[in-house]
Amino acid sequence: MEYSTAKLVQKIGEEEINEGDFLLSQCQHLIADDDTIYVSTVINRNIRAIDAKSGQFKRDIGEIGFSDESINMAAGMAFFGDNLIMVADLNGNKVQYHNKITGDYVKKFDADFYFPACVSVSKSNNVYIGEVGDENKKIRCFNTELVEVCSAAVAGDRSLTGINYLVHDNVNNRVIASDSDDGFVHVFSSNLEHIFSISEDDSDSGQLNNPSGVAVDKDGNILICDLGNNAVKVFDKNGKFLSELGGSSFLNPYDVFFSVNGSVLVLDGDGISGWSRIQVFKV
């Protein structure tokens, strides 16, 4: 796949948007299925569902609050099964399940968390959750019975400083985790044993400056949102830099996701003025 010549095919949200626009809020995480894009919003603190074709608002998911059923600060999301979305409630110290079609609350993940920031689910339904609390900066893995089976607080000789984004690589059965504050993207086995890292010190244009969202394509290539360089960078499965995603420019790219049809979705925006947008690319 040649990412440098990717074609921009759709924009949802713009730098100049009207008051009341559903993206008039800083958004930092996204996932998408065949007809809906889901973003977590900082100001509204919930999940917003957007029609993938028209770009129009569909529904809000989650009410702000402190109960088990409420969301205090939505962060990372992942699909679970056919109809559920898992949501990491960062400030609520919990992970929830919601019906992705109706938006209704279903249940809470039965475990204690300390500032969970991101969640990913493998195709065998193992669940990986990244926590960023001062005393709990680690990745945790739960099996299909939702029993915690392993965790990682270090990657090689480096302690994790806060995993805000992660994705399970279903091609190679491993976990890609972005440690933004430390400037590293770490690759772990499915049992959270460290394999290798991609860092800000890597040579050439593959250098990272505040990495954020990560995604993996069908060939196992790794896409990394590089906040500090306003780029989305592509590395092969061994961590070798290949290219940058072309077709448009970015401002603070926070997250990247592959749609069901293979399109690349990039969420970027300006946290100061508050706008966000989603750019969709064909590769």
C-alpha positions in Angstrom: 0.0 0.0 0.0 1.4 3.4 -1.0 0.5 5.9 1.6 2.4 8.8 0.3 0.0 9.1 -2.7 -3.2 8.6 -0.7 -6.3 10.4 -2.0 -8.4 12.6 0.3 -12.0 11.7 -0.4 -14.0 13.3 2.5 -13.8 15.9 5.2 -16.1 16.0 8.2 -15.7 19.3 10.1 -13.6 22.2 9.1 -11.3 24.8 10.6 -14.1 27.4 10.1 -17.3 25.9 11.5 -20.5 27.3 12.8 -21.5 27.5 16.4 -23.5 24.4 17.3 -21.6 22.1 14.9 -21.2 18.7 16.5 -17.4 18.8 16.0 -17.1 22.2 17.7 -15.3 20.5 20.5 -11.9 19.0 20.8 -12.0 15.3 20.0 -9.1 12.9 20.6 -10.3 9.4 19.9 -12.2 7.8 17.0 -13.4 4.4 15.8 -15.7 3.6 12.9 -17.8 0.8 11.4 -19.4 0.6 8.0 -21.9 3.4 8.5 -21.0 5.3 11.7 -18.0 7.1 13.1 -17.7 7.5 16.8 -15.6 10.2 18.5 -15.0 11.0 22.1 -15.4 14.7 22.9 -13.5 16.7 25.5 -16.0 19.5 26.2 -19.1 17.3 26.1 -17.2 14.4 27.7 -19.3 11.8 25.9 -19.3 9.9 22.6 -20.8 11.3 19.5 -22.0 9.1 16.6 -21.6 10.6 13.1 -23.0 9.3 9.9 -20.0 8.1 7.9 -21.4 9.0 4.5 -23.1 12.3 5.1 -21.0 13.5 8.0 -24.2 14.4 9.9 -24.7 14.0 13.7 -26.6 10.9 14.6 -26.7 10.6 18.4 -24.9 11.1 21.6 -23.8 8.1 23.7 -23.6 8.5 27.4 -24.7 11.1 29.9 -22.3 13.1 32.0 -22.2 12.1 35.6 -20.5 10.0 38.3 -22.8 6.9 38.4 -21.9 3.6 36.9 -24.2 4.3 34.0 -22.8 7.8 33.4 -19.6 9.0 31.7 -17.4 11.5 33.3 -14.8 11.8 30.6 -14.9 9.6 27.5 -11.5 8.6 26.1 -10.6 5.5 24.1 -13.1 3.2 22.5 -13.3 -0.2 20.9 -15.9 -2.4 19.3 -16.9 -5.6 21.3 -18.9 -8.2 19.5 -21.4 -7.2 16.9 -23.3 -4.4 18.7 -21.3 -3.1 21.6 -18.8 -0.3 22.1 -16.4 -0.4 25.1 -15.6 3.1 26.4 -12.8 4.0 28.7 -14.1 6.6 31.2 -10.9 8.4 32.1 -12.1 10.5 35.0 -14.7 8.0 36.1 -12.1 5.2 36.7 -14.2 2.7 34.8 -14.8 1.0 31.5 -18.3 0.7 30.1 -20.2 -1.2 27.4 -22.8 0.7 25.3 -25.1 -0.5 22.5 -23.6 1.1 19.4 -26.9 1.3 17.6 -29.1 2.8 20.3 -26.3 4.3 22.5 -27.9 2.8 25.6 -25.7 1.9 28.6 -25.4 -1.9 28.9 -23.0 -2.7 31.8 -19.7 -1.8 33.5 -16.5 -3.8 33.1 -16.1 -5.8 36.3 -12.6 -4.6 37.4 -11.1 -1.6 39.2 -9.3 0.9 37.1 -7.2 4.0 37.8 -7.6 6.6 35.0 -8.2 4.2 32.0 -7.4 6.1 28.8 -7.6 3.5 26.0 -9.0 0.1 25.2 -8.6 -2.4 22.4 -10.1 -5.8 21.7 -8.4 -8.6 19.8 -10.4 -10.7 17.3 -10.5 -13.5 20.0 -12.1 -11.0 22.4 -9.1 -10.5 24.7 -9.3 -6.9 26.1 -6.3 -4.6 26.5 -6.7 -1.4 28.6 -4.1 1.3 29.1 -4.1 3.3 32.4 -2.4 6.6 33.0 -2.9 7.2 36.8 0.2 8.3 38.7 0.4 5.0 40.5 -0.9 2.8 37.7 0.8 3.6 34.4 0.5 0.3 32.7 -1.3 -1.9 30.2 -3.6 -4.7 31.4 -4.8 -7.7 29.5 -8.1 -9.6 30.3 -9.1 -12.9 28.7 -12.4 -13.8 27.2 -13.7 -14.6 30.7 -12.7 -11.0 31.6 -10.1 -12.3 34.0 -6.8 -10.3 34.2 -4.1 -12.5 32.9 -1.1 -10.2 32.4 0.1 -6.6 32.6 3.1 -4.4 31.6 4.5 -1.4 33.3 7.8 -1.3 31.5 9.0 -1.7 27.9 12.5 -3.0 27.9 14.4 -0.7 30.3 11.8 2.1 30.1 8.9 2.6 32.5 5.7 3.5 30.8 4.7 7.1 31.5 1.1 6.9 30.3 -0.4 4.8 27.4 -3.1 7.0 25.9 -3.6 5.0 22.7 -3.2 1.4 21.9 -4.4 -1.1 19.3 -4.3 -4.9 19.0 -2.5 -5.9 15.8 -4.6 -8.8 14.6 -2.2 -9.5 11.7 0.7 -10.4 14.0 -1.2 -11.0 17.3 0.5 -8.3 19.2 -0.2 -4.9 20.9 1.0 -1.5 19.7 1.0 1.1 22.4 1.7 4.9 22.2 3.5 6.4 25.2 3.1 10.0 24.2 4.9 11.7 27.1 8.0 9.5 26.6 8.0 9.9 22.8 7.9 6.1 22.2 5.6 3.6 20.5 6.1 0.2 22.0 5.3 -3.2 20.4 4.4 -6.0 22.8 3.4 -9.6 22.3 -0.2 -10.6 23.0 1.1 -11.6 26.5 2.5 -8.0 26.9 6.2 -9.1 26.5 8.2 -6.2 25.0 9.4 -6.9 21.4 10.7 -3.5 20.2 10.1 0.2 20.3 9.9 3.1 17.8 11.2 6.3 19.3 11.7 10.0 18.8 15.4 9.2 18.4 15.0 7.0 15.3 16.8 8.4 12.3 15.6 10.1 9.1 12.0 11.5 8.8 10.7 8.6 10.9 11.5 10.6 14.1 8.5 10.9 16.4 7.6 14.0 18.4 4.7 13.3 20.8 3.1 10.2 19.2 -0.6 9.6 19.7 -3.1 7.4 17.9 -1.9 4.1 16.3 -3.5 1.7 13.7 -2.4 -1.4 11.8 -3.2 -2.2 8.2 -3.9 -5.6 6.6 -0.2 -6.1 5.9 0.9 -5.4 9.5 2.2 -1.9 8.7 1.9 0.5 11.6 0.4 4.0 11.3 1.3 6.5 14.0 -0.1 10.0 14.5 2.8 12.3 15.2 1.4 15.3 17.0 4.6 17.3 17.2 5.3 17.0 13.5 1.7 17.3 12.3 2.0 14.1 10.3 0.8 10.5 10.1 3.8 8.2 9.7 4.0 4.7 8.3 6.3 2.0 9.6 6.6 -1.6 8.5 5.9 -4.5 10.9 9.5 -4.4 12.1 9.4 -0.7 12.9 11.3 0.6 9.8 10.1 4.0 8.6 8.4 3.8 5.2 6.6 7.1 4.4 4.0 9.6 5.5 0.3 9.6 4.8 -0.2 12.1 1.9 -3.2 13.7 0.3 -3.7 16.5 2.8 -2.1 18.4 5.7 -2.8 17.9 9.3 -2.9 20.0 12.5 -2.4 18.0 15.7 -3.4 14.5 14.4 -4.8 12.7 17.4 -6.0 9.4 16.2 -6.1 7.2 13.1 -8.4 4.3 12.3 -9.0 1.9 9.4 -12.6 1.6 8.3 -14.2 -1.7 7.2 -13.6 -0.8 3.5 -10.0 0.0 4.1 -10.2 3.7 4.1 -7.9 5.6 6.5 -9.6 8.0 8.9 -7.6 10.7 10.7 -8.9 12.8 13.5 -7.1 16.2 13.9 -7.9 19.6 15.3 -7.0 22.6 17.4 -7.4 22.2 21.1 -7.1 25.9 21.7 -9.9 27.1 19.4 -11.8 23.9 19.9 -12.4 22.6 16.4 -12.0 19.1 15.2 -12.3 17.3 11.9 -12.1 13.9 10.4 -10.3 13.4 7.1 -10.9 10.2 5.1 -8.3 8.8 2.6 -8.2 6.1 0.0 -4.9 4.3 -0.3 
